[in-house]
Amino acid sequence: MNRSTEVGTRSDFLPGEYKVVWDGDTPIAVYNVDGALYAMEDTCTHDGGDLASSEVFGFEVECPRHGARFDLRTGAVTRPPAYVPIASFPVREEDGTIWTQDDH
């Protein structure tokens, strides 16, 4: 069964900001990149480190531990040492509230 997780409101996300929410035991980082919201699992597939507080370069987030990069829009690896993509999640805005859904 798919569950929706409340993230907050649009005013909680200025461009360049992020927030981490939990869907059960899955940490989901939601990023605002130029006004668009993207959600992905907050765990590097290379070594399991957190990504949310890492530096963002355009649409890429860089793991602070070993420099792997992932595309915020798709979860795809854009630079090793990671080779496995990160799960990405849909984001929707409904009545002023932002939601994401772990549909994996």
N, CA, C and O atoms as a printed pandas DataFrame, in Angstrom:
     atom_number atom_name residue_name chain_id  residue_number  x_coord  y_coord  z_coord
0              1         N          MET        A               1    0.836   -1.183    0.000
1              2        CA          MET        A               1    0.000    0.000    0.000
2              3         C          MET        A               1    0.881    1.247    0.000
3              4         O          MET        A               1    1.836    1.328    0.774
4              5         N          ASN        A               2    0.577    2.203   -0.845
5              6        CA          ASN        A               2    1.319    3.451   -0.903
6              7         C          ASN        A               2    0.814    4.415    0.161
7              8         O          ASN        A               2   -0.391    4.543    0.382
8              9         N          ARG        A               3    1.757    5.090    0.819
9             10        CA          ARG        A               3    1.421    6.059    1.852
10            11         C          ARG        A               3    1.963    7.414    1.431
11            12         O          ARG        A               3    3.015    7.506    0.798
12            13         N          SER        A               4    1.248    8.445    1.784
13            14        CA          SER        A               4    1.744    9.791    1.556
14            15         C          SER        A               4    2.280   10.327    2.871
15            16         O          SER        A               4    1.724   10.064    3.937
16            17         N          THR        A               5    3.373   11.085    2.781
17            18        CA          THR        A               5    4.000   11.684    3.950
18            19         C          THR        A               5    3.975   13.191    3.786
19            20         O          THR        A               5    4.421   13.725    2.770
20            21         N          GLU        A               6    3.451   13.870    4.795
21            22        CA          GLU        A               6    3.415   15.327    4.755
22            23         C          GLU        A               6    4.815   15.878    4.952
23            24         O          GLU        A               6    5.543   15.462    5.853
24            25         N          VAL        A               7    5.179   16.821    4.092
25            26        CA          VAL        A               7    6.507   17.421    4.140
26            27         C          VAL        A               7    6.468   18.795    4.776
27            28         O          VAL        A               7    7.385   19.158    5.513
28            29         N          GLY        A               8    5.439   19.559    4.513
29            30        CA          GLY        A               8    5.308   20.922    5.022
30            31         C          GLY        A               8    4.542   21.757    4.022
31            32         O          GLY        A               8    3.745   21.238    3.242
32            33         N          THR        A               9    4.791   23.065    4.051
33            34        CA          THR        A               9    4.144   23.973    3.115
34            35         C          THR        A               9    5.185   24.584    2.189
35            36         O          THR        A               9    6.385   24.485    2.448
36            37         N          ARG        A              10    4.741   25.201    1.136
37            38        CA          ARG        A              10    5.652   25.826    0.172
38            39         C          ARG        A              10    6.541   26.854    0.874
39            40         O          ARG        A              10    7.710   26.999    0.517
40            41         N          SER        A              11    6.012   27.557    1.851
41            42        CA          SER        A              11    6.807   28.575    2.553
42            43         C          SER        A              11    7.935   27.971    3.389
43            44         O          SER        A              11    8.840   28.690    3.812
44            45         N          ASP        A              12    7.893   26.671    3.629
45            46        CA          ASP        A              12    8.977   25.981    4.351
46            47         C          ASP        A              12   10.205   25.767    3.472
47            48         O          ASP        A              12   11.267   25.391    3.967
48            49         N          PHE        A              13   10.061   26.008    2.160
49            50        CA          PHE        A              13   11.128   25.710    1.207
50            51         C          PHE        A              13   11.490   26.921    0.364
51            52         O          PHE        A              13   10.877   27.159   -0.677
52            53         N          LEU        A              14   12.454   27.668    0.792
53            54        CA          LEU        A              14   12.994   28.711   -0.067
54            55         C          LEU        A              14   13.925   28.027   -1.065
55            56         O          LEU        A              14   14.436   26.944   -0.781
56            57         N          PRO        A              15   14.156   28.639   -2.228
57            58        CA          PRO        A              15   15.077   28.025   -3.187
58            59         C          PRO        A              15   16.423   27.696   -2.529
59            60         O          PRO        A              15   17.009   28.524   -1.831
60            61         N          GLY        A              16   16.891   26.481   -2.766
61            62        CA          GLY        A              16   18.151   26.019   -2.190
62            63         C          GLY        A              16   18.000   25.328   -0.851
63            64         O          GLY        A              16   18.977   24.798   -0.322
64            65         N          GLU        A              17   16.807   25.321   -0.293
65            66        CA          GLU        A              17   16.604   24.676    1.009
66            67         C          GLU        A              17   16.128   23.235    0.838
67            68         O          GLU        A              17   15.685   22.830   -0.237
68            69         N          TYR        A              18   16.233   22.478    1.919
69            70        CA          TYR        A              18   15.800   21.089    1.923
70            71         C          TYR        A              18   15.182   20.765    3.279
71            72         O          TYR        A              18   15.327   21.515    4.244
72            73         N          LYS        A              19   14.499   19.644    3.327
73            74        CA          LYS        A              19   13.928   19.138    4.574
74            75         C          LYS        A              19   13.931   17.621    4.487
75            76         O          LYS        A              19   13.695   17.053    3.421
76            77         N          VAL        A              20   14.198   16.968    5.607
77            78        CA          VAL        A              20   14.154   15.510    5.663
78            79         C          VAL        A              20   12.918   15.084    6.439
79            80         O          VAL        A              20   12.667   15.572    7.541
80            81         N          VAL        A              21   12.149   14.169    5.857
81            82        CA          VAL        A              21   10.993   13.573    6.522
82            83         C          VAL        A              21   11.193   12.069    6.520
83            84         O          VAL        A              21   12.022   11.544    5.777
84            85         N          TRP        A              22   10.448   11.396    7.338
85            86        CA          TRP        A              22   10.567    9.937    7.427
86            87         C          TRP        A              22    9.256    9.299    7.006
87            88         O          TRP        A              22    8.180    9.704    7.446
88            89         N          ASP        A              23    9.361    8.297    6.149
89            90        CA          ASP        A              23    8.241    7.446    5.783
90            91         C          ASP        A              23    8.577    6.071    6.346
91            92         O          ASP        A              23    9.280    5.286    5.711
92            93         N          GLY        A              24    8.075    5.791    7.528
93            94        CA          GLY        A              24    8.476    4.569    8.226
94            95         C          GLY        A              24    9.942    4.660    8.560
95            96         O          GLY        A              24   10.357    5.572    9.277
96            97         N          ASP        A              25   10.745    3.728    8.054
97            98        CA          ASP        A              25   12.183    3.763    8.331
98            99         C          ASP        A              25   12.987    4.324    7.153
99           100         O          ASP        A              25   14.210    4.183    7.111
100          101         N          THR        A              26   12.301    4.958    6.197
101          102        CA          THR        A              26   12.972    5.536    5.036
102          103         C          THR        A              26   13.108    7.050    5.195
103          104         O          THR        A              26   12.102    7.757    5.251
104          105         N          PRO        A              27   14.351    7.558    5.268
105          106        CA          PRO        A              27   14.535    9.011    5.293
106          107         C          PRO        A              27   14.415    9.565    3.872
107          108         O          PRO        A              27   15.075    9.082    2.952
108          109         N          ILE        A              28   13.569   10.578    3.703
109          110        CA          ILE        A              28   13.362   11.180    2.395
110          111         C          ILE        A              28   13.747   12.652    2.481
111          112         O          ILE        A              28   13.209   13.397    3.300
112          113         N          ALA        A              29   14.687   13.063    1.627
113          114        CA          ALA        A              29   15.109   14.457    1.559
114          115         C          ALA        A              29   14.342   15.131    0.426
115          116         O          ALA        A              29   14.303   14.631   -0.698
116          117         N          VAL        A              30   13.733   16.275    0.739
117          118        CA          VAL        A              30   12.994   17.047   -0.256
118          119         C          VAL        A              30   13.750   18.353   -0.464
119          120         O          VAL        A              30   13.990   19.101    0.483
120          121         N          TYR        A              31   14.121   18.618   -1.709
121          122        CA          TYR        A              31   14.935   19.781   -2.073
122          123         C          TYR        A              31   14.132   20.751   -2.925
123          124         O          TYR        A              31   13.308   20.336   -3.740
124          125         N          ASN        A              32   14.376   22.045   -2.736
125          126        CA          ASN        A              32   13.827   23.073   -3.607
126          127         C          ASN        A              32   14.961   23.556   -4.506
127          128         O          ASN        A              32   15.916   24.175   -4.035
128          129         N          VAL        A              33   14.850   23.272   -5.795
129          130        CA          VAL        A              33   15.836   23.727   -6.772
130          131         C          VAL        A              33   15.112   24.676   -7.722
131          132         O          VAL        A              33   14.321   24.246   -8.561
132          133         N          ASP        A              34   15.390   25.955   -7.583
133          134        CA          ASP        A              34   14.773   26.982   -8.430
134          135         C          ASP        A              34   13.253   26.907   -8.430
135          136         O          ASP        A              34   12.619   27.113   -9.465
136          137         N          GLY        A              35   12.666   26.615   -7.277
137          138        CA          GLY        A              35   11.215   26.589   -7.145
138          139         C          GLY        A              35   10.561   25.249   -7.387
139          140         O          GLY        A              35    9.382   25.080   -7.076
140          141         N          ALA        A              36   11.291   24.287   -7.934
141          142        CA          ALA        A              36   10.753   22.939   -8.148
142          143         C          ALA        A              36   11.201   22.043   -7.000
143          144         O          ALA        A              36   12.338   22.139   -6.536
144          145         N          LEU        A              37   10.299   21.169   -6.541
145          146        CA          LEU        A              37   10.603   20.279   -5.423
146          147         C          LEU        A              37   10.901   18.873   -5.923
147          148         O          LEU        A              37   10.196   18.335   -6.776
148          149         N          TYR        A              38   11.967   18.288   -5.370
149          150        CA          TYR        A              38   12.400   16.934   -5.722
150          151         C          TYR        A              38   12.630   16.156   -4.435
151          152         O          TYR        A              38   13.144   16.697   -3.456
152          153         N          ALA        A              39   12.246   14.882   -4.444
153          154        CA          ALA        A              39   12.401   14.042   -3.256
154          155         C          ALA        A              39   13.167   12.779   -3.613
155          156         O          ALA        A              39   12.921   12.154   -4.645
156          157         N          MET        A              40   14.103   12.415   -2.739
157          158        CA          MET        A              40   14.875   11.186   -2.935
158          159         C          MET        A              40   15.270   10.629   -1.571
159          160         O          MET        A              40   15.293   11.344   -0.569
160          161         N          GLU        A              41   15.574    9.355   -1.559
161          162        CA          GLU        A              41   16.007    8.738   -0.309
162          163         C          GLU        A              41   17.298    9.404    0.152
163          164         O          GLU        A              41   18.202    9.654   -0.645
164          165         N          ASP        A              42   17.370    9.683    1.432
165          166        CA          ASP        A              42   18.502   10.422    1.999
166          167         C          ASP        A              42   19.617    9.482    2.443
167          168         O          ASP        A              42   20.099    9.571    3.572
168          169         N          THR        A              43   20.021    8.587    1.558
169          170        CA          THR        A              43   21.075    7.636    1.877
170          171         C          THR        A              43   21.924    7.375    0.646
171          172         O          THR        A              43   21.403    6.949   -0.385
172          173         N          CYS        A              44   23.216    7.622    0.735
173          174        CA          CYS        A              44   24.135    7.357   -0.367
174          175         C          CYS        A              44   24.219    5.849   -0.604
175          176         O          CYS        A              44   24.403    5.078    0.338
176          177         N          THR        A              45   24.087    5.438   -1.845
177          178        CA          THR        A              45   24.143    4.004   -2.146
178          179         C          THR        A              45   25.567    3.462   -2.145
179          180         O          THR        A              45   25.762    2.250   -2.228
180          181         N          HIS        A              46   26.550    4.327   -2.055
181          182        CA          HIS        A              46   27.939    3.873   -1.996
182          183         C          HIS        A              46   28.304    3.382   -0.601
183          184         O          HIS        A              46   28.864    2.297   -0.445
184          185         N          ASP        A              47   27.979    4.198    0.429
185          186        CA          ASP        A              47   28.384    3.792    1.777
186          187         C          ASP        A              47   27.346    4.062    2.866
187          188         O          ASP        A              47   27.647    3.922    4.051
188          189         N          GLY        A              48   26.126    4.447    2.476
189          190        CA          GLY        A              48   25.051    4.606    3.452
190          191         C          GLY        A              48   25.029    5.923    4.193
191          192         O          GLY        A              48   24.244    6.076    5.128
192          193         N          GLY        A              49   25.857    6.878    3.817
193          194        CA          GLY        A              49   25.875    8.170    4.486
194          195         C          GLY        A              49   24.684    9.038    4.127
195          196         O          GLY        A              49   24.036    8.832    3.101
196          197         N          ASP        A              50   24.401   10.020    4.993
197          198        CA          ASP        A              50   23.330   10.986    4.738
198          199         C          ASP        A              50   23.749   11.947    3.635
199          200         O          ASP        A              50   24.926   12.280    3.500
200          201         N          LEU        A              51   22.764   12.391    2.844
201          202        CA          LEU        A              51   23.046   13.315    1.751
202          203         C          LEU        A              51   22.440   14.705    1.951
203          204         O          LEU        A              51   22.945   15.678    1.392
204          205         N          ALA        A              52   21.382   14.811    2.727
205          206        CA          ALA        A              52   20.583   16.037    2.759
206          207         C          ALA        A              52   21.381   17.298    3.075
207          208         O          ALA        A              52   21.131   18.342    2.474
208          209         N          SER        A              53   22.308   17.229    3.976
209          210        CA          SER        A              53   23.048   18.435    4.338
210          211         C          SER        A              53   24.234   18.682    3.410
211          212         O          SER        A              53   25.035   19.586    3.650
212          213         N          SER        A              54   24.344   17.893    2.370
213          214        CA          SER        A              54   25.457   17.996    1.425
214          215         C          SER        A              54   25.271   19.162    0.473
215          216         O          SER        A              54   24.195   19.755    0.393
216          217         N          GLU        A              55   26.328   19.478   -0.243
217          218        CA          GLU        A              55   26.280   20.561   -1.212
218          219         C          GLU        A              55   25.516   20.130   -2.456
219          220         O          GLU        A              55   25.631   18.997   -2.924
220          221         N          VAL        A              56   24.730   21.073   -2.979
221          222        CA          VAL        A              56   23.971   20.840   -4.202
222          223         C          VAL        A              56   24.592   21.677   -5.313
223          224         O          VAL        A              56   24.861   22.865   -5.141
224          225         N          PHE        A              57   24.815   21.030   -6.462
225          226        CA          PHE        A              57   25.380   21.672   -7.647
226          227         C          PHE        A              57   24.348   21.564   -8.759
227          228         O          PHE        A              57   24.237   20.514   -9.391
228          229         N          GLY        A              58   23.599   22.615   -9.009
229          230        CA          GLY        A              58   22.531   22.541  -10.005
230          231         C          GLY        A              58   21.493   21.531   -9.565
231          232         O          GLY        A              58   20.810   21.729   -8.560
232          233         N          PHE        A              59   21.374   20.443  -10.320
233          234        CA          PHE        A              59   20.436   19.369   -9.973
234          235         C          PHE        A              59   21.137   18.152   -9.381
235          236         O          PHE        A              59   20.564   17.062   -9.358
236          237         N          GLU        A              60   22.363   18.320   -8.902
237          238        CA          GLU        A              60   23.118   17.201   -8.332
238          239         C          GLU        A              60   23.423   17.457   -6.859
239          240         O          GLU        A              60   23.770   18.570   -6.463
240          241         N          VAL        A              61   23.286   16.407   -6.063
241          242        CA          VAL        A              61   23.709   16.453   -4.669
242          243         C          VAL        A              61   24.971   15.598   -4.557
243          244         O          VAL        A              61   25.060   14.519   -5.143
244          245         N          GLU        A              62   25.936   16.094   -3.799
245          246        CA          GLU        A              62   27.216   15.399   -3.662
246          247         C          GLU        A              62   27.361   14.819   -2.265
247          248         O          GLU        A              62   27.194   15.525   -1.271
248          249         N          CYS        A              63   27.670   13.547   -2.193
249          250        CA          CYS        A              63   27.916   12.896   -0.910
250          251         C          CYS        A              63   29.172   13.504   -0.285
251          252         O          CYS        A              63   30.212   13.571   -0.940
252          253         N          PRO        A              64   29.092   13.946    0.963
253          254        CA          PRO        A              64   30.252   14.577    1.588
254          255         C          PRO        A              64   31.359   13.593    1.952
255          256         O          PRO        A              64   32.479   14.009    2.251
256          257         N          ARG        A              65   31.068   12.314    1.932
257          258        CA          ARG        A              65   32.060   11.338    2.376
258          259         C          ARG        A              65   33.060   10.960    1.299
259          260         O          ARG        A              65   34.263   10.919    1.556
260          261         N          HIS        A              66   32.573   10.681    0.087
261          262        CA          HIS        A              66   33.474   10.223   -0.972
262          263         C          HIS        A              66   33.237   10.917   -2.311
263          264         O          HIS        A              66   33.878   10.569   -3.303
264          265         N          GLY        A              67   32.325   11.896   -2.358
265          266        CA          GLY        A              67   32.137   12.695   -3.557
266          267         C          GLY        A              67   31.222   12.138   -4.628
267          268         O          GLY        A              67   31.138   12.706   -5.717
268          269         N          ALA        A              68   30.526   11.032   -4.346
269          270        CA          ALA        A              68   29.561   10.531   -5.334
270          271         C          ALA        A              68   28.486   11.599   -5.525
271          272         O          ALA        A              68   28.154   12.337   -4.597
272          273         N          ARG        A              69   27.952   11.666   -6.735
273          274        CA          ARG        A              69   26.877   12.623   -7.013
274          275         C          ARG        A              69   25.665   11.903   -7.585
275          276         O          ARG        A              69   25.775   10.885   -8.268
276          277         N          PHE        A              70   24.482   12.485   -7.271
277          278        CA          PHE        A              70   23.211   11.923   -7.717
278          279         C          PHE        A              70   22.339   13.039   -8.264
279          280         O          PHE        A              70   22.360   14.162   -7.761
280          281         N          ASP        A              71   21.571   12.721   -9.300
281          282        CA          ASP        A              71   20.640   13.669   -9.899
282          283         C          ASP        A              71   19.405   13.757   -9.005
283          284         O          ASP        A              71   18.758   12.745   -8.739
284          285         N          LEU        A              72   19.079   14.957   -8.543
285          286        CA          LEU        A              72   17.930   15.147   -7.662
286          287         C          LEU        A              72   16.604   14.849   -8.353
287          288         O          LEU        A              72   15.624   14.515   -7.686
288          289         N          ARG        A              73   16.559   14.963   -9.656
289          290        CA          ARG        A              73   15.317   14.739  -10.390
290          291         C          ARG        A              73   14.992   13.272  -10.563
291          292         O          ARG        A              73   13.821   12.899  -10.638
292          293         N          THR        A              74   16.021   12.428  -10.629
293          294        CA          THR        A              74   15.797   11.009  -10.965
294          295         C          THR        A              74   16.436   10.034   -9.987
295          296         O          THR        A              74   16.051    8.865   -9.943
296          297         N          GLY        A              75   17.402   10.493   -9.207
297          298        CA          GLY        A              75   18.163    9.603   -8.333
298          299         C          GLY        A              75   19.331    8.935   -9.026
299          300         O          GLY        A              75   20.075    8.188   -8.391
300          301         N          ALA        A              76   19.513    9.186  -10.319
301          302        CA          ALA        A              76   20.591    8.551  -11.088
302          303         C          ALA        A              76   21.964    9.001  -10.591
303          304         O          ALA        A              76   22.146   10.142  -10.166
304          305         N          VAL        A              77   22.915    8.086  -10.654
305          306        CA          VAL        A              77   24.300    8.412  -10.313
306          307         C          VAL        A              77   24.875    9.266  -11.436
307          308         O          VAL        A              77   24.743    8.934  -12.614
308          309         N          THR        A              78   25.512   10.370  -11.057
309          310        CA          THR        A              78   26.157   11.218  -12.065
310          311         C          THR        A              78   27.672   11.245  -11.891
311          312         O          THR        A              78   28.393   11.742  -12.756
312          313         N          ARG        A              79   28.154   10.706  -10.762
313          314        CA          ARG        A              79   29.601   10.606  -10.564
314          315         C          ARG        A              79   29.888    9.518   -9.531
315          316         O          ARG        A              79   29.266    9.500   -8.469
316          317         N          PRO        A              80   30.830    8.604   -9.830
317          318        CA          PRO        A              80   31.208    7.573   -8.872
318          319         C          PRO        A              80   31.927    8.185   -7.670
319          320         O          PRO        A              80   32.327    9.348   -7.722
320          321         N          PRO        A              81   32.093    7.436   -6.607
321          322        CA          PRO        A              81   32.202    5.981   -6.562
322          323         C          PRO        A              81   30.890    5.225   -6.453
323          324         O          PRO        A              81   30.909    3.994   -6.465
324          325         N          ALA        A              82   29.752    5.897   -6.348
325          326        CA          ALA        A              82   28.477    5.174   -6.345
326          327         C          ALA        A              82   28.159    4.708   -7.762
327          328         O          ALA        A              82   28.530    5.359   -8.739
328          329         N          TYR        A              83   27.465    3.567   -7.861
329          330        CA          TYR        A              83   27.036    3.051   -9.153
330          331         C          TYR        A              83   25.557    2.696   -9.159
331          332         O          TYR        A              83   24.973    2.481  -10.221
332          333         N          VAL        A              84   24.949    2.633   -7.982
333          334        CA          VAL        A              84   23.539    2.283   -7.845
334          335         C          VAL        A              84   22.741    3.567   -7.597
335          336         O          VAL        A              84   23.084    4.344   -6.706
336          337         N          PRO        A              85   21.677    3.795   -8.378
337          338        CA          PRO        A              85   20.889    5.014   -8.183
338          339         C          PRO        A              85   20.177    5.019   -6.830
339          340         O          PRO        A              85   20.020    3.985   -6.181
340          341         N          ILE        A              86   19.757    6.205   -6.435
341          342        CA          ILE        A              86   18.981    6.389   -5.204
342          343         C          ILE        A              86   17.510    6.441   -5.592
343          344         O          ILE        A              86   17.155    6.957   -6.652
344          345         N          ALA        A              87   16.663    5.905   -4.731
345          346        CA          ALA        A              87   15.222    5.959   -4.985
346          347         C          ALA        A              87   14.755    7.415   -4.980
347          348         O          ALA        A              87   15.089    8.187   -4.082
348          349         N          SER        A              88   13.975    7.772   -6.004
349          350        CA          SER        A              88   13.357    9.096   -6.038
350          351         C          SER        A              88   11.854    8.907   -5.847
351          352         O          SER        A              88   11.307    7.841   -6.126
352          353         N          PHE        A              89   11.202    9.961   -5.366
353          354        CA          PHE        A              89    9.790    9.857   -5.003
354          355         C          PHE        A              89    8.998   11.014   -5.595
355          356         O          PHE        A              89    9.536   12.107   -5.772
356          357         N          PRO        A              90    7.731   10.785   -5.901
357          358        CA          PRO        A              90    6.900   11.878   -6.413
358          359         C          PRO        A              90    6.632   12.905   -5.310
359          360         O          PRO        A              90    6.553   12.564   -4.129
360          361         N          VAL        A              91    6.496   14.151   -5.714
361          362        CA          VAL        A              91    6.149   15.246   -4.803
362          363         C          VAL        A              91    4.899   15.898   -5.363
363          364         O          VAL        A              91    4.804   16.136   -6.567
364          365         N          ARG        A              92    3.947   16.186   -4.501
365          366        CA          ARG        A              92    2.741   16.885   -4.951
366          367         C          ARG        A              92    2.366   17.973   -3.952
367          368         O          ARG        A              92    2.667   17.879   -2.762
368          369         N          GLU        A              93    1.716   18.984   -4.451
369          370        CA          GLU        A              93    1.235   20.073   -3.612
370          371         C          GLU        A              93   -0.281   20.061   -3.680
371          372         O          GLU        A              93   -0.872   20.085   -4.760
372          373         N          GLU        A              94   -0.905   20.022   -2.496
373          374        CA          GLU        A              94   -2.355   19.931   -2.434
374          375         C          GLU        A              94   -2.857   20.842   -1.319
375          376         O          GLU        A              94   -2.517   20.648   -0.152
376          377         N          ASP        A              95   -3.665   21.834   -1.681
377          378        CA          ASP        A              95   -4.210   22.786   -0.711
378          379         C          ASP        A              95   -3.118   23.433    0.134
379          380         O          ASP        A              95   -3.289   23.619    1.339
380          381         N          GLY        A              96   -2.002   23.773   -0.494
381          382        CA          GLY        A              96   -0.913   24.461    0.196
382          383         C          GLY        A              96    0.032   23.571    0.968
383          384         O          GLY        A              96    1.004   24.059    1.544
384          385         N          THR        A              97   -0.228   22.268    0.993
385          386        CA          THR        A              97    0.619   21.323    1.720
386          387         C          THR        A              97    1.417   20.491    0.714
387          388         O          THR        A              97    0.891   20.066   -0.314
388          389         N          ILE        A              98    2.696   20.267    1.030
389          390        CA          ILE        A              98    3.572   19.453    0.185
390          391         C          ILE        A              98    3.568   18.026    0.726
391          392         O          ILE        A              98    3.685   17.808    1.932
392          393         N          TRP        A              99    3.432   17.055   -0.182
393          394        CA          TRP        A              99    3.413   15.640    0.165
394          395         C          TRP        A              99    4.418   14.888   -0.694
395          396         O          TRP        A              99    4.701   15.287   -1.824
396          397         N          THR        A             100    4.947   13.817   -0.164
397          398        CA          THR        A             100    5.741   12.884   -0.962
398          399         C          THR        A             100    5.236   11.489   -0.653
399          400         O          THR        A             100    4.530   11.275    0.332
400          401         N          GLN        A             101    5.601   10.554   -1.492
401          402        CA          GLN        A             101    5.081    9.193   -1.345
402          403         C          GLN        A             101    6.151    8.181   -1.668
403          404         O          GLN        A             101    6.746    8.209   -2.746
404          405         N          ASP        A             102    6.399    7.275   -0.721
405          406        CA          ASP        A             102    7.319    6.170   -0.951
406          407         C          ASP        A             102    6.551    5.087   -1.680
407          408         O          ASP        A             102    5.844    4.287   -1.067
408          409         N          ASP        A             103    6.698    5.072   -2.999
409          410        CA          ASP        A             103    5.951    4.101   -3.791
410          411         C          ASP        A             103    6.813    2.940   -4.255
411          412         O          ASP        A             103    6.450    2.238   -5.199
412          413         N          HIS        A             104    7.954    2.728   -3.600
413          414        CA          HIS        A             104    8.843    1.626   -3.962
414          415         C          HIS        A             104    8.636    0.438   -3.059
415          416         O          HIS        A             104    9.303   -0.584   -3.220
